[in-house]
């Protein structure tokens, strides 16, 4: 099913050219996600879009692979500009869509992309309990959905006021998302593990993640790449 054999995705702030250059040099099999959302401050959004186009061309030239871009949420007023630059670059394979909560969010994005006479695949970020509750309807909103991804930090914020045991609720959410994707044949990419120096804990977390149905993972540091590659390369259990 996968268009990209390697299922590990390195997040890179789209406004930092040195970070982008280092990411491209690390591993020619590495999947890079250029983040125009939380990873790029508001003051740097414009220059980041310019860098996305340049970096996507360089990445394709070096690896033969297209890049992935995390756009801003549709609740912002700039998501259309993010999509426009990804389409103009012609070297972006998918967009990662944050803060999706209902199928109408994807329908709105798809209509805009169609108005530009183009098509892209989507990685849908599940970052709230509402989104997880609506996942079946969201999954049916477009044939262009390639994967679902989990956003642990925002999901935790969404349940903080009503949760008795946040850790348990996060584990249950991951199990539900992984199980849904396994049953419905979607790729499923787990959230970042922020304490990159704790490699043994990261390994244990990846093993749990792979067991419950995740097929890959977003990472924030090169130390995490080989660990995640080894665990997710075996496929689903």
Secondary structure, 3 states (H helix, E strand, C coil): CCCCCCCEEEEEECCCHHHHHHHHHHCCCCEEEEECCCCCCHHHHHHHHHHHHHHHHHHHHHHCCCEEEECCCCCCCCHHHHHHHHHHHCCEEEEEECCCCCHHHHHHHHHHHHHCCCCCEEEEEECCHHHHHCHHHHHCCCCCEEEEEECHHHHHHHHHHHCCCHHHHHHHHHHHHHHHHHHHCCEEEECCCCCCCCHHHHHHHHHHHHHCCCCEEEECCHHHHHHHHHHHCCCCC
